[in-house]
Amino acid sequence: MTSTPGSASPTDATTTPRPDLHRFTRSVRWAHRSTAGLMLVCIASAACLYVPQFAELVGRRFLVVTVHEWSGLLLPVPVLLGLVSRALRADLGRLNRFASYDRAWLRSALRRDGSPRTAGKFNGGQKIYAGWIAGASLVMLGTGLLMWFTHLTPLVWRTSATFIHDWLSLAVGVVIAGHVGMALGDPEARRGMRTGQVRRGWAEREHPLWLDED
């Protein structure tokens, strides 16, 4: 099939690559990476404090305690600094809105029946994870402060704070491991957080309502 000058053939139209979509700004990616780094330091230092084998391997308990305390205190800082970014505020607003299609996405994910899953920029699982980890981090920060400033609180408060802190830290580790596992299974999602760009086909398949939003 021939084409006249100035016109595109059907083959040209089908082989023209579609441009990538911009998913995350630099400020959003920085806040995510910084928060993830601090969380990993918290988890690693906690493991060195509570697992005897790690404690013997690392030693220097006072230093590990100091690292754990300060990484925990600094954990909210990246998000707080990132609030100056309009893009981060917009993403947080999306994460805080739970719509009917998010509930449908969760039902489909739990049933694993292969039914279509409709999502905006973030799916229902990501919204639940973000809300849970934010709340858990605040509880961990509060109980950690009660354990740190022992002379300011009664014994029963410190005992309760220690119990909650220890068991919630275990739950946080399990949930984050699941989050990392999901990310490892989706290279395009990792690319979006690494470079800020995703392929349009992936967005149409996984987050079709996001395209309508933008």
N, C-alpha and C positions, 0 to 999 in steps of 0.2 A: 504494500500500500504506500502510495506516495503522498506527499503533502506539499502544498504551495509555500513559497517563502513567507515567513511571518506567522505561519500557523504551526501548531504542535501536533504531532502524531499521537495516536492512542498509546503507543509504546512509551513515548516521552512522558506522557501524563502519569503512567503507572509506575515508572521508574524514578520519578523525581522524589527524593527523600523529603519527608515532612519534617519541619523544624522541631527541635525539642521544646518542651515547655519549662518555664521557670517556676520551680516549686518552692524553694526556700531561699531567703536572702542571706547575705553573709552574717548579719547580726543574729538571725535565728540559728544558723549553723554553729556560730561561736557559742551561743548560750547552751545549745544542746551538747556540744563537745565538752565544754568546761564543766557543766553539771555532771555529765557522764564520767569525766575524769575524777572529779571529787568523790563521786559515789563509789567508784572502783577503789579509790584510796581508803575510803571508810570501810568498805567490805574487806579489803586485804588486811588492813591494820586490825580490824575486829577479829579476823581469823587468826592472826598472830597472837592475839590476846587470849582467845578462848580455846584454841586447838593446841593441845600440849606439844604435838610434833612440830608445829610451825613455831611455837614459842621457843622451843629448844633450838630450832634451826636459826632463828633470827636473833634471839637474845635482846639485850638493850630494851627492857620492858618500858622504862620511863620514856625513852624516845618514841617508842611505838604508841604509848598512851597519848603523848603530846601531839603526834601526827594525827591520831584518830580524833582527838578533841577538836583540833583546829580545822581539819577537813570537814568535820560535821558542822562547825559553826559557819564555815564559808559556803556551805552547800547552797543556800538560797541566793547568794550574791550574784551569780551569773544571770539568773532570771530577773532579779531586781534591777540590775544594771541594764539588762536588755529591754526593759519596759520603755526606755526612751525610743525604741524602734516601733514605728507604726505597724510594721509587718508582724513583729512578735505579738503585739497587742491584738492584732487581728486573728492570728493563729490561736491565741489563748481564748479569744471569744468563740471561735469555732469549736474548740475542745470543750467549752463549757455548755454548748447547746446540744442537747440530746433529742433527736427528732424521731418520728415514727419509722423512717427508713433505717435508722440505727438499730432500733429494736428488731426490725425484720432481718437486718444483717446478722445480728447476734443469734437469732433463732436459726437461721440458715447455717451459721458457723457451728452451732452446737449440734444440730441434727446431722450435718455433713451429708446432706441429701443431694448436693450438686445443684441446688436451685440458685438462680442469679442473686448476686449480692450487690446492692446499690449503696454507694457511699459518697459523701462529699469529699472535701480535701482530706479528712480523717474518717476512718471507719469506726464502727461502734466499739470494737475491741481496743483501738488506740485511745478512744475517749475514756473508756473505763480505766485503762492502765494509767493514763495521765492523771486522772482524778485520784485514783487510789495511791499512786506513788507520791503525789503532792501531799495528801493527807498523812500518809505514813511518815514522810520526811519531817513534817511539822511535829508529829507525836514523838518521833525519835529525837528531834532537837530539844523539845521540852523535857522529856525524861532524862536526856543526857545532861542537861543543865542542872537538874535536881541531883543527879549523881555526882556532878563536878563540884558544886558548891554545897558540900555535905553539912557545913556548919550553919547553914541558913534554914534548913528544913528539919522537921522531926524524923525520927527513925522510921516510922511506919510509911512516911512519904517516900523515903529513899529506898526502902525495901520494895514497895509497890512499883516505883519507877524502874528499879533494876529488873524486876520480873518482866514488866511490859517491854522494856528496851531490849532485853535479851531475846525474847520470843518473837517480837516484831522484827528484829534484825534478821532472824532466820527466815521469816516470811518474805521480807524484802529481798533477800538473796535469792530465794526460789523464784519470785516473780520476775526479778531482773534477768535471771537465767532464761526464763521463758521468753522474755522480750528479746534478748540477744539471739535466742534460737530462731524466733520468727524473722528477725532481721537477716540472719544468715541464709534463710530460705528464700529471700526476696532480694536478689542482687540489684534490681532497679530501684527499690526503695532505699537501699544503701547508697546507690549512686546519687539519688536525689539529696540525701543528707550530706554527702561528700562534696558534690560539685554544685548543687542547687538546681540541676537540670534533670528532667526525666523524659523518656520517650512518650510521644503522644499516644501511641497504641496502648502502652501500659496504663496511662491515665484514663483512657476511654474504657478499658477493661476493669480496672480496679476502683477508680474514683470518678465515675461519669458525671455525677452532680457537681463536682468541683469545676468541670469545664463550663457548666451552665452558670455557676456562680461568677466566674471570671468573664 
